[in-house]
Amino acid sequence: MKVAFRTFLLAVTLMPGFVVAQSGAPSDRLRTFIQHLDKAATEAVNDPACPSLTIGIVEKSGLVWSKSYGYADLKSHLPAKPETVYRIGSITKQFTALMLLQLVHEGKVHFTDPVEKYFPEVRLVPGRSPDAPPITLLQLAIHTSGLDREPDDLATYTQGPVSEWEKTLIAALPHTKYIFEPGTRFSYSNIGYAILGAALGRAAHQSYTAYVKEKILAPMGMTHSDFEATDAIRQALAVGYMPDDHGKIDSTIPEKEHAGRGYKVPNGALYTTVGDLARFEVFEMFGGPERVLSKDELKQNYERVIVANSELDSGHGIGFEVHRVGAHVFLGHAGGVYGYSSYAYFEPASQVGIVILHNGMDVKAMFKLRDMFFGWSEVKD
């Protein structure tokens, strides 16, 4: 992403005509779009590089349509179904960002608090300019901390169980570096979001994973989601596939990663289903529950400054990506880990969203389906 050295008010620059639509039966246009989407997904699973897809269309009233295609397990020819569990990678960052918003609401943290106030280990990262102020929680949340995307010797720090993730993160910090002066430009950082999760856990006096499960997943009714491949998750888990050195799809590496991804927990550890992720999208569309975060505070988050590229057609807020396609704006996030790919976006103006889950890494197919959604409102009835 090419990025301008500037910030913009989301409400002013990227979301003209933002309205909260009333929910109801899918429109004729949406039903027509679903027919096109169904056809494209059916064609996609004919490719052996695309083991399965589970797709959902979401309105403020909830999940209005979902369907699974292909196999959750190619070896046993087990078909995928809406209850199938997938990994969602970086979509996890949205839950970390929501934790930040909740703690700000409670007065336990401030956006401009220095990270080291809660997580002094961040000082282990070498190379910060001696004249630069400490990085803030907000800078981590919108990827302007200046931190590199990953630590050096990444493979060393992407191993180990979820229970040890913070210890692994601390070990990785001396092998991480600043690539920009904090606050001067956008630079996507996975380790930055791990640091954010660690700092927020300290501020909440509760482990990051326990907090998210208690304060976010449970009240939203996301009962089929977790940070670990528990027995319950395993019973419905799609096998992850990726190309091996010879171009054939293989499940070996994805299977090993179920034992833990090292420090990659607040930035990429969640497992979930289309139904559970649809509940999160309903929340994003002001469908509650308000005990998680009020509609007013959620709307304020959409109106905060973001970092945008020079074309003003993409950017980031606190926990969400922004994509402008013509006159239409979409919010959400993408995710990918070994063997799994995911997209979850919604259009604020129409209050329509999509969830796409895939137990493979067919980027071409995933982009096609995502881009179809970005153009859904142009479909003729």
C-alpha positions as CSV (number, residue, x, y, z in Angstrom):
1,M,0.0,0.0,0.0
2,K,1.4,3.4,-0.9
3,V,0.7,5.8,1.9
4,A,0.6,9.5,2.2
5,F,2.1,11.3,5.2
6,R,-1.3,12.5,6.4
7,T,-4.4,11.5,8.3
8,F,-8.1,12.0,7.5
9,L,-11.3,12.2,9.4
10,L,-13.2,9.0,8.3
11,A,-16.6,10.6,8.5
12,V,-15.6,13.5,6.3
13,T,-13.3,11.9,3.8
14,L,-14.3,8.3,3.4
15,M,-17.9,7.8,4.4
16,P,-20.3,10.2,2.7
17,G,-23.9,9.4,3.3
18,F,-23.2,7.2,6.3
19,V,-26.6,6.0,7.5
20,V,-27.9,3.2,9.7
21,A,-30.3,1.2,7.4
22,Q,-33.3,-0.6,8.8
23,S,-33.0,-4.4,8.5
24,G,-35.5,-6.6,6.7
25,A,-35.8,-9.3,4.0
26,P,-32.9,-9.2,1.5
27,S,-33.6,-6.9,-1.4
28,D,-34.1,-8.3,-4.9
29,R,-30.6,-6.8,-5.8
30,L,-29.0,-8.7,-2.8
31,R,-30.8,-11.9,-3.8
32,T,-29.5,-11.5,-7.4
33,F,-26.0,-10.9,-6.0
34,I,-26.2,-14.0,-3.9
35,Q,-27.0,-16.0,-7.0
36,H,-23.9,-14.7,-8.8
37,L,-21.8,-15.3,-5.7
38,D,-23.1,-18.9,-5.4
39,K,-22.1,-19.6,-9.0
40,A,-18.6,-18.1,-8.6
41,A,-18.0,-20.1,-5.4
42,T,-19.2,-23.3,-7.0
43,E,-16.7,-22.7,-9.8
44,A,-13.9,-21.9,-7.4
45,V,-14.0,-25.3,-5.6
46,N,-13.5,-27.1,-9.0
47,D,-9.9,-26.0,-8.6
48,P,-7.9,-28.6,-6.5
49,A,-6.1,-25.7,-4.9
50,C,-9.4,-24.6,-3.3
51,P,-10.4,-27.3,-0.7
52,S,-13.4,-25.6,0.7
53,L,-15.2,-22.3,1.1
54,T,-17.8,-21.2,3.6
55,I,-19.5,-17.9,2.8
56,G,-22.1,-15.9,4.6
57,I,-24.1,-12.7,3.8
58,V,-24.9,-10.6,6.8
59,E,-27.4,-7.9,7.5
60,K,-28.1,-6.0,10.7
61,S,-30.7,-8.7,11.5
62,G,-28.1,-11.4,11.3
63,L,-26.8,-14.0,8.9
64,V,-29.3,-14.0,6.0
65,W,-27.6,-16.6,3.8
66,S,-24.7,-19.0,4.1
67,K,-23.4,-21.9,2.1
68,S,-20.3,-24.2,2.2
69,Y,-18.5,-25.6,-0.9
70,G,-16.0,-28.4,-1.2
71,Y,-14.3,-30.4,1.4
72,A,-13.3,-29.6,5.0
73,D,-11.0,-32.7,4.8
74,L,-9.9,-33.8,1.3
75,K,-8.5,-37.1,2.5
76,S,-11.8,-38.3,4.0
77,H,-14.0,-36.3,1.6
78,L,-15.7,-34.7,4.5
79,P,-17.9,-31.8,3.1
80,A,-17.6,-28.4,4.7
81,K,-20.8,-27.0,6.3
82,P,-21.7,-23.7,8.0
83,E,-20.7,-25.2,11.4
84,T,-17.2,-25.9,10.1
85,V,-14.4,-24.0,12.0
86,Y,-11.6,-22.1,10.3
87,R,-8.7,-20.0,11.4
88,I,-9.1,-16.3,10.6
89,G,-5.6,-14.9,11.1
90,S,-5.4,-11.2,11.2
91,I,-9.1,-10.7,11.7
92,T,-8.2,-11.4,15.3
93,K,-6.8,-7.8,15.3
94,Q,-10.3,-6.5,15.3
95,F,-11.0,-8.1,18.6
96,T,-7.7,-6.7,20.1
97,A,-8.8,-3.3,18.9
98,L,-12.2,-3.7,20.5
99,M,-10.5,-4.6,23.8
100,L,-8.7,-1.2,23.5
101,L,-12.0,0.6,22.9
102,Q,-13.6,-1.1,25.9
103,L,-10.7,-0.2,28.2
104,V,-10.7,3.4,27.0
105,H,-14.4,3.5,27.8
106,E,-13.7,2.2,31.3
107,G,-11.0,4.8,31.9
108,K,-8.4,2.1,32.4
109,V,-6.3,3.3,29.5
110,H,-6.1,6.3,27.2
111,F,-5.3,6.2,23.4
112,T,-2.3,8.4,23.9
113,D,-0.8,6.4,26.8
114,P,2.7,5.3,26.2
115,V,2.9,1.6,25.7
116,E,5.7,1.3,28.3
117,K,3.3,2.5,31.0
118,Y,1.8,-1.0,30.9
119,F,4.3,-3.0,29.1
120,P,7.8,-1.7,29.9
121,E,9.4,-4.6,28.0
122,V,8.7,-2.6,24.8
123,R,11.9,-0.8,25.6
124,L,13.8,-4.0,24.6
125,V,13.1,-3.1,21.0
126,P,16.4,-1.4,19.8
127,G,16.8,1.5,17.5
128,R,14.2,4.0,18.5
129,S,15.5,7.6,17.9
130,P,16.6,9.1,21.2
131,D,14.6,12.2,20.4
132,A,11.4,10.4,19.6
133,P,8.7,10.1,22.4
134,P,7.6,6.7,23.5
135,I,5.1,4.9,21.2
136,T,1.5,5.0,22.2
137,L,-1.4,2.5,22.3
138,L,-3.1,4.4,19.5
139,Q,0.0,4.2,17.2
140,L,0.1,0.4,17.7
141,A,-3.7,0.2,17.0
142,I,-3.4,2.1,13.7
143,H,0.0,0.8,12.6
144,T,1.9,4.0,12.9
145,S,4.3,2.9,15.7
146,G,7.2,2.6,13.2
147,L,7.8,-1.0,14.2
148,D,8.8,-3.6,11.6
149,R,6.2,-6.1,10.5
150,E,7.8,-9.1,12.2
151,P,10.9,-9.8,14.3
152,D,14.1,-11.1,12.7
153,D,14.5,-14.9,12.7
154,L,10.7,-15.1,12.6
155,A,10.5,-18.9,12.7
156,T,12.0,-18.9,16.2
157,Y,9.2,-16.8,17.6
158,T,6.2,-18.3,15.8
159,Q,6.4,-21.6,17.7
160,G,5.0,-22.4,21.1
161,P,1.6,-22.8,22.8
162,V,-0.9,-20.0,23.4
163,S,-0.2,-20.2,27.1
164,E,3.4,-19.1,26.5
165,W,2.7,-16.4,23.8
166,E,3.6,-13.4,26.0
167,K,6.9,-15.0,27.0
168,T,7.7,-15.7,23.4
169,L,6.8,-12.1,22.5
170,I,9.2,-10.7,25.1
171,A,12.0,-12.9,23.7
172,A,11.3,-11.6,20.2
173,L,11.5,-7.9,21.1
174,P,15.3,-7.5,21.0
175,H,15.2,-9.0,17.5
176,T,12.6,-6.4,16.4
177,K,13.5,-3.0,15.0
178,Y,12.0,0.3,14.1
179,I,11.8,1.0,10.4
180,F,10.3,4.5,10.7
181,E,10.1,7.2,13.3
182,P,6.9,6.6,15.3
183,G,3.9,8.6,14.2
184,T,5.3,9.6,10.8
185,R,3.7,7.0,8.5
186,F,1.7,3.8,8.2
187,S,3.6,0.5,8.4
188,Y,1.6,-2.7,9.1
189,S,3.0,-4.5,12.1
190,N,2.0,-7.9,13.3
191,I,4.4,-7.7,16.3
192,G,3.0,-4.3,17.0
193,Y,-0.5,-5.8,17.6
194,A,1.0,-8.5,19.8
195,I,2.6,-5.7,21.9
196,L,-0.8,-4.0,22.0
197,G,-2.5,-7.1,23.3
198,A,0.1,-7.6,25.9
199,A,-0.1,-4.0,27.2
200,L,-3.9,-4.2,27.3
201,G,-3.8,-7.5,29.3
202,R,-1.6,-5.8,31.8
203,A,-3.9,-2.8,32.0
204,A,-7.0,-5.0,32.5
205,H,-5.2,-7.2,35.1
206,Q,-6.3,-10.2,33.1
207,S,-4.7,-12.3,30.5
208,Y,-5.4,-11.2,26.9
209,T,-7.1,-14.4,25.9
210,A,-9.2,-14.7,29.1
211,Y,-10.4,-11.1,28.7
212,V,-11.4,-11.4,25.0
213,K,-13.3,-14.6,25.7
214,E,-15.1,-13.2,28.7
215,K,-15.7,-9.6,27.6
216,I,-16.2,-10.0,23.8
217,L,-16.8,-13.5,22.6
218,A,-19.2,-14.6,25.3
219,P,-21.5,-11.6,25.3
220,M,-21.7,-11.7,21.5
221,G,-22.7,-15.4,21.6
222,M,-19.6,-16.5,19.7
223,T,-19.7,-19.9,21.3
224,H,-17.8,-21.7,18.5
225,S,-14.7,-19.5,18.7
226,D,-11.4,-19.9,20.6
227,F,-7.7,-19.1,20.5
228,E,-6.7,-22.7,20.7
229,A,-7.5,-25.9,18.9
230,T,-9.5,-27.4,21.9
231,D,-11.3,-30.6,21.6
232,A,-14.5,-28.8,20.8
233,I,-12.8,-26.8,18.0
234,R,-11.1,-29.9,16.7
235,Q,-14.4,-31.7,16.2
236,A,-15.5,-29.2,13.6
237,L,-12.2,-27.9,12.3
238,A,-11.4,-27.8,8.6
239,V,-8.1,-29.2,7.7
240,G,-5.7,-26.5,6.5
241,Y,-4.0,-26.9,3.1
242,M,-1.1,-25.1,1.4
243,P,1.1,-25.8,-1.6
244,D,4.2,-27.9,-0.9
245,D,7.6,-27.4,-2.6
246,H,6.2,-29.3,-5.6
247,G,3.0,-27.3,-6.0
248,K,0.8,-30.0,-4.5
249,I,-1.5,-29.0,-1.6
250,D,-0.4,-30.4,1.8
251,S,-1.6,-30.2,5.4
252,T,1.6,-30.8,7.3
253,I,2.6,-27.3,8.2
254,P,-0.9,-26.1,9.0
255,E,-1.4,-29.1,11.2
256,K,1.8,-28.3,13.2
257,E,0.6,-24.7,13.7
258,H,-2.4,-25.9,15.7
259,A,0.0,-26.6,18.5
260,G,0.6,-22.8,18.7
261,R,1.9,-19.8,16.7
262,G,4.3,-18.4,19.3
263,Y,3.8,-14.7,19.8
264,K,1.0,-14.5,17.2
265,V,-2.0,-14.5,19.4
266,P,-3.6,-11.0,19.6
267,N,-2.7,-10.6,15.9
268,G,-3.8,-13.9,14.5
269,A,-4.8,-16.9,16.7
270,L,-8.6,-17.0,16.6
271,Y,-10.6,-19.9,15.3
272,T,-14.3,-19.3,14.4
273,T,-17.3,-20.2,12.2
274,V,-19.3,-18.2,9.7
275,G,-22.1,-17.9,12.2
276,D,-19.9,-16.5,14.9
277,L,-18.1,-14.1,12.7
278,A,-21.5,-12.9,11.4
279,R,-22.4,-12.0,14.9
280,F,-19.4,-9.8,15.1
281,E,-20.4,-8.1,11.8
282,V,-23.9,-7.5,13.2
283,F,-22.2,-5.8,16.2
284,E,-20.1,-3.7,13.7
285,M,-23.4,-2.7,12.0
286,F,-24.7,-1.3,15.3
287,G,-26.7,-4.5,16.1
288,G,-25.3,-4.8,19.6
289,P,-25.0,-6.1,22.2
290,E,-24.3,-2.6,23.7
291,R,-22.7,-4.1,26.8
292,V,-19.8,-4.9,24.6
293,L,-19.6,-1.3,23.3
294,S,-22.2,1.3,22.8
295,K,-23.4,2.3,19.3
296,D,-22.2,5.9,19.9
297,E,-18.7,4.8,20.8
298,L,-18.6,2.4,17.9
299,K,-19.7,5.2,15.6
300,Q,-17.1,7.4,17.0
301,N,-14.5,4.8,16.2
302,Y,-15.5,4.8,12.6
303,E,-15.2,8.6,12.6
304,R,-11.6,8.7,14.0
305,V,-8.6,9.6,12.0
306,I,-7.2,6.9,9.8
307,V,-4.1,6.6,7.6
308,A,-4.9,6.6,3.9
309,N,-3.0,6.0,0.7
310,S,-2.3,8.8,-1.8
311,E,-5.3,7.7,-3.9
312,L,-7.6,7.9,-0.9
313,D,-9.1,4.5,-1.7
314,S,-7.8,2.5,1.2
315,G,-6.6,3.0,4.8
316,H,-6.8,1.9,8.4
317,G,-8.7,2.8,11.5
318,I,-8.5,1.3,14.9
319,G,-9.0,-2.4,14.1
320,F,-10.4,-2.1,10.6
321,E,-9.3,-1.6,7.0
322,V,-11.1,0.8,4.7
323,H,-11.6,0.2,1.0
324,R,-13.3,2.7,-1.3
325,V,-14.6,1.3,-4.6
326,G,-16.2,4.0,-6.7
327,A,-18.8,5.7,-4.5
328,H,-18.9,2.8,-2.0
329,V,-16.9,2.3,1.2
330,F,-16.3,-1.0,2.9
331,L,-14.9,-1.7,6.4
332,G,-13.4,-4.9,7.8
333,H,-10.3,-7.0,7.7
334,A,-8.6,-9.9,6.0
335,G,-6.7,-12.8,7.5
336,G,-4.3,-15.5,6.5
337,V,-2.3,-18.1,8.3
338,Y,-0.7,-21.3,6.9
339,G,-3.5,-23.3,5.4
340,Y,-6.3,-20.7,5.9
341,S,-7.6,-17.5,4.4
342,S,-10.5,-15.2,5.4
343,Y,-12.3,-12.0,4.6
344,A,-14.9,-10.2,6.7
345,Y,-16.2,-6.8,5.3
346,F,-19.3,-4.8,5.5
347,E,-20.7,-1.7,3.7
348,P,-21.9,0.8,6.3
349,A,-24.3,2.7,4.0
350,S,-26.2,-0.5,3.0
351,Q,-25.6,-2.4,6.2
352,V,-24.7,-5.5,4.3
353,G,-21.6,-7.6,5.0
354,I,-19.8,-10.8,3.9
355,V,-17.8,-13.5,5.5
356,I,-15.5,-15.7,3.4
357,L,-13.7,-18.6,5.1
358,H,-11.3,-20.9,3.2
359,N,-9.1,-23.8,4.4
360,G,-6.5,-23.1,1.7
361,M,-4.5,-20.3,0.3
362,D,-6.1,-19.7,-3.1
363,V,-5.6,-16.0,-3.2
364,K,-7.0,-15.6,-6.7
365,A,-10.3,-17.1,-5.7
366,M,-10.5,-15.2,-2.5
367,F,-9.8,-11.9,-4.1
368,K,-12.4,-12.6,-6.8
369,L,-15.1,-13.3,-4.2
370,R,-14.1,-10.3,-2.1
371,D,-14.2,-8.0,-5.2
372,M,-17.5,-9.4,-6.2
373,F,-18.9,-8.2,-2.8
374,F,-17.2,-4.8,-3.3
375,G,-19.3,-4.5,-6.4
376,W,-22.5,-6.1,-5.1
377,S,-24.6,-2.9,-5.1
378,E,-24.0,-2.5,-8.8
379,V,-25.7,-5.8,-9.6
380,K,-28.9,-5.4,-11.6
381,D,-32.1,-6.7,-10.0
